[in-house]
Amino acid sequence: MNRLVPAGASLYAEGLKAELNRLRAAARSAGVDPASDAVGMADVPTASAD
């Protein structure tokens, strides 16, 4: 293993990838396209022109 990478970092990264894949699968089953830029943007306030 590369000395610059802490010993547990690879395992941690694998866990994050697995969690991301789980969340993507959940989004797909809920009918949401996880690749869409609009995902999660419904609650973001927009600036008004006033």
C-alpha positions as CSV (number, residue, x, y, z in Angstrom):
1,M,0.0,0.0,0.0
2,N,1.1,3.6,-0.6
3,R,2.7,5.1,2.5
4,L,0.8,8.3,1.9
5,V,-2.5,6.6,2.3
6,P,-3.5,5.6,5.9
7,A,-4.0,1.9,6.4
8,G,-7.8,2.1,6.8
9,A,-8.5,4.6,4.1
10,S,-9.0,2.0,1.4
11,L,-11.5,0.2,3.4
12,Y,-13.2,3.4,4.3
13,A,-13.4,4.4,0.6
14,E,-14.9,1.0,-0.3
15,G,-17.6,1.6,2.4
16,L,-18.4,5.0,1.0
17,K,-18.7,3.6,-2.5
18,A,-21.0,0.9,-1.3
19,E,-23.2,3.4,0.6
20,L,-23.3,5.6,-2.5
21,N,-24.4,2.7,-4.6
22,R,-27.1,1.8,-2.1
23,L,-28.4,5.4,-2.1
24,R,-28.4,5.4,-5.9
25,A,-30.4,2.2,-6.0
26,A,-32.9,3.6,-3.4
27,A,-33.3,6.7,-5.6
28,R,-33.9,4.6,-8.7
29,S,-36.6,2.5,-6.9
30,A,-38.3,5.7,-5.8
31,G,-38.5,6.8,-9.4
32,V,-35.7,9.4,-9.2
33,D,-32.9,9.6,-11.7
34,P,-29.7,9.7,-9.5
35,A,-27.7,11.1,-12.4
36,S,-29.9,14.1,-12.8
37,D,-28.6,17.5,-11.7
38,A,-32.1,18.3,-10.3
39,V,-31.9,15.6,-7.6
40,G,-32.2,17.3,-4.2
41,M,-32.7,20.7,-5.7
42,A,-36.4,21.0,-4.9
43,D,-35.7,22.3,-1.4
44,V,-33.1,24.8,-2.4
45,P,-34.4,28.4,-2.2
46,T,-34.0,30.5,-5.2
47,A,-33.1,34.2,-5.2
48,S,-35.9,36.5,-6.2
49,A,-35.4,39.4,-8.6
50,D,-37.1,41.9,-6.3
